[in-house]
C-alpha cells in the first residue's frame, strides 16, 4: 500500500506534508528540521532538490535553493546525507527534469529509494514527458501536478496515471505567490474523485493553518512550503528559531486534525 494512503486509513486524519529545501539553511539545520517535522506530526516531507533555474518556484523557495547551491548541494550529496538519517515517515523528492536525467533516471530512483524517498515530483515535466522517466517506475511513485487552470479532461488524465497522489496547484502563479482559487479547486477535486481513487493534496499558496484546514475539508490534506521556509528565512538568526519552527509545524497539524 502507498505509505500516505496507509497513514490516511490507519490514523484517520488529514495528511500534512511540509516542504523543505535540502541543505537550507545548512546541512545540519536541515537534518534537524526533518526530525522536527517527523516529531510534530508530518505524514511525509517533500524535499526540494535545488536547481539553478527553478521555474515553478516563487521567490522564497528560489532564495533557499540558491543558498543551498552555493553551499555545494548536489544530488549525490543528498543521497550521502540522507543515508545517515532514518525517518519513520516517507520522503518525496521535488526537482526538475534535467537533474534527474543528468544523474541517470534508474540510478536516481534506486539511490533515492535506498535512503527513504518514496515519491518523485518533476516540476517542469508535464504528463507527456514522463515517458523519459520510465526507469523510475516501481521505485518512486509518479506524482504529477495538475492545476486549477487545467481543463477537466486533462486533470482526469493526470489523475489516472498519478501514483501516490495528485499534487493540485491551488491557483495561478508560482509557489508562495499563488492566490488560492477555491471554486476551481473544488471543481477539479470533484473531477478527480469521479474518475479515480487517487489521493489529492493541494499546494502552492497555502499561507496559514486556517487556510490549510479549509482546503483539507474537501481534499486529503495539504502541502505547505513557502510559509515554512519564509519563517526560517526571517528567524534563523534568532536563538529560538528552531522552537518557533516546531510550534509552526504543530499549528498546522492541529488545524488539520480539526478538519478531519
C-alpha positions in Angstrom: 0.0 0.0 0.0 1.2 3.5 -0.7 2.6 4.9 2.6 0.4 8.1 2.5 -2.8 6.1 1.9 -1.8 3.8 4.8 -1.5 6.8 7.1 -4.8 8.1 5.9 -6.6 4.9 6.5 -4.8 3.9 9.8 -4.7 7.3 11.5 -8.0 8.6 10.0 -6.6 12.1 9.7 -5.8 14.7 7.0 -2.3 14.5 5.6 0.3 17.2 6.4 3.3 17.3 4.0 5.8 20.1 4.8 8.3 21.1 2.1 11.9 21.8 2.9 14.8 22.7 0.6 17.6 20.2 1.1 20.6 21.9 2.7 18.8 25.0 3.8 19.8 26.9 5.9 22.7 24.4 6.2 23.0 20.7 6.2 23.0 20.2 10.0 19.9 22.5 10.4 18.1 20.8 7.6 18.5 17.4 9.2 17.2 18.9 12.5 14.2 20.4 10.7 13.4 16.9 9.2 13.3 15.5 12.7 11.1 18.3 13.9 8.6 17.7 11.1 8.6 14.0 12.0 8.1 14.6 15.7 5.4 17.3 15.3 3.1 15.2 13.1 4.1 15.5 9.5 3.0 12.4 7.5 5.7 12.9 4.9 8.2 15.5 3.9 8.6 16.9 0.4 12.3 17.6 -0.1 13.3 20.1 -2.7 16.5 19.2 -4.7 17.9 22.6 -5.6 18.1 23.6 -9.3 19.7 26.7 -10.8 16.6 27.6 -12.8 13.6 26.7 -10.6 10.8 27.9 -12.9 7.9 26.7 -10.8 9.2 28.2 -7.6 8.5 31.6 -6.2 11.0 34.0 -4.5 11.0 32.2 -1.1 11.9 28.8 -2.4 14.2 30.3 -5.0 16.1 32.1 -2.2 16.6 28.8 -0.3 17.5 26.9 -3.4 20.2 29.3 -4.5 21.6 29.4 -0.9 21.8 25.6 -0.9 23.5 25.5 -4.3 26.1 28.0 -3.0 26.9 25.5 -0.3 27.6 22.8 -2.9 24.3 20.8 -2.7 24.1 18.2 -5.4 22.0 15.0 -5.8 25.0 12.8 -4.7 25.3 14.9 -1.5 21.6 14.5 -0.9 22.0 10.7 -1.1 25.1 10.8 1.1 23.5 12.8 3.9 20.1 11.0 3.8 21.9 7.7 4.1 22.7 8.7 7.7 19.1 9.7 8.6 16.4 7.2 9.1 12.9 8.6 9.5 9.6 6.9 10.2 7.8 8.9 7.5 8.4 8.8 3.8 10.2 11.4 1.8 9.1 12.8 -1.6 11.7 14.3 -3.9 10.7 17.5 -5.8 13.1 18.6 -8.5 13.4 19.4 -12.2 13.9 17.1 -15.2 17.5 18.0 -16.0 18.7 17.0 -12.6 17.1 13.5 -12.9 18.2 13.0 -16.4 21.8 14.1 -15.8 22.0 11.8 -12.7 20.5 8.9 -14.7 16.9 8.1 -14.2 17.3 4.5 -13.0 20.3 5.4 -10.8 18.3 8.4 -9.3 15.3 6.2 -8.5 17.4 3.4 -6.9 19.7 5.7 -4.9 16.9 7.9 -3.6 14.6 5.0 -2.7 17.5 3.4 -0.8 17.7 6.5 1.5 14.0 6.8 2.3 12.4 8.5 -0.7 9.1 7.0 -2.0 7.8 9.6 -4.5 9.1 11.9 -7.2 7.7 15.2 -8.4 9.3 16.7 -11.5 8.1 20.3 -11.6 8.8 21.1 -15.2 7.7 17.7 -16.7 4.1 17.6 -18.0 2.2 14.4 -18.3 3.6 13.7 -21.8 7.3 14.0 -20.6 7.1 11.2 -18.0 8.0 8.6 -20.6 11.5 9.8 -20.2 11.3 8.6 -16.5 10.1 5.1 -17.1 13.1 3.6 -15.3 11.8 5.1 -12.0 8.6 3.0 -12.2 8.2 0.7 -9.3 10.8 2.5 -7.3 9.5 6.0 -6.8 5.8 6.9 -7.1 5.0 9.1 -10.0 3.4 12.3 -8.6 2.1 14.7 -11.2 1.0 18.3 -10.9 -2.4 19.4 -12.0 -3.6 23.0 -12.0 -6.9 24.5 -11.2 -6.5 26.3 -14.5 -6.2 22.9 -16.4 -9.2 21.7 -18.4 -11.1 19.0 -16.6 -10.3 16.4 -19.2 -6.6 17.0 -18.7 -7.0 16.8 -14.9 -8.7 13.4 -15.3 -5.8 12.1 -17.5 -3.3 13.3 -14.9 -5.2 11.7 -12.1 -5.4 8.4 -13.9 -1.7 8.0 -14.2 -0.6 9.6 -10.9 0.7 7.3 -8.2 0.7 8.3 -4.5 -1.3 11.4 -5.0 -2.2 14.3 -7.4 -0.4 17.5 -6.5 -3.1 20.0 -7.2 -1.7 23.5 -7.8 -4.2 25.7 -6.0 -4.2 28.8 -8.2 -2.3 30.8 -10.8 1.3 31.5 -10.1 4.5 30.1 -8.7 5.0 28.7 -5.2 4.3 31.1 -2.4 2.7 33.7 -4.8 -0.4 31.8 -5.7 -3.9 33.1 -4.8 -6.0 30.0 -4.0 -9.0 29.6 -6.3 -11.3 27.7 -4.0 -14.1 27.3 -6.6 -11.9 26.0 -9.4 -10.1 23.8 -6.9 -13.3 22.2 -5.7 -14.3 21.5 -9.3 -11.0 19.8 -10.0 -11.2 17.7 -6.9 -14.7 16.6 -7.8 -13.4 15.6 -11.3 -10.6 13.5 -9.8 -13.0 11.8 -7.3 -15.4 10.9 -10.1 -12.7 9.1 -12.1 -10.1 7.7 -9.7 -9.4 6.9 -6.1 -6.0 8.6 -6.1 -5.3 11.0 -3.2 -5.5 14.7 -3.8 -3.2 17.2 -2.0 -3.2 20.9 -2.8 -0.1 23.0 -2.6 1.2 26.4 -3.7 -0.1 29.5 -1.8 -1.2 27.9 1.5 -0.2 30.6 3.9 -1.6 29.7 7.3 -3.1 26.8 9.3 -6.7 28.1 8.9 -6.4 28.1 5.1 -4.9 24.6 5.3 -7.8 23.4 7.3 -10.3 24.9 4.9 -8.7 23.2 1.9 -8.4 19.9 3.8 -12.2 19.8 4.2 -12.6 18.5 0.7 -9.1 17.2 -0.1 -6.9 14.5 1.6 -4.6 17.1 3.2 -2.1 19.8 2.2 1.5 20.5 1.2 3.0 23.6 2.8 6.3 25.0 1.7 6.8 28.7 1.3 5.1 29.6 4.6 7.5 27.4 6.5 10.6 28.5 4.6 9.7 32.1 4.9 9.6 31.7 8.7 13.1 30.2 8.6 14.5 33.0 6.4 13.1 35.6 8.8 14.0 34.0 12.1 17.1 31.8 11.6 19.4 34.3 13.2 17.4 34.2 16.5 18.3 31.8 19.3 14.9 30.1 19.5 14.0 29.8 15.8 14.0 26.0 15.9 11.4 26.1 18.7 9.4 28.5 16.7 9.5 26.3 13.6 8.4 23.3 15.7 5.4 25.4 17.0 4.5 26.4 13.5 4.5 22.8 12.2 2.5 21.8 15.3 -0.1 24.5 14.5 -0.7 23.1 11.0 -1.0 19.6 12.4 -3.6 20.7 14.9 -5.5 22.7 12.3 -5.7 19.7 10.0 -6.7 17.4 12.8 -9.6 19.8 13.4 -10.7 19.4 9.8 -10.6 15.6 9.8 
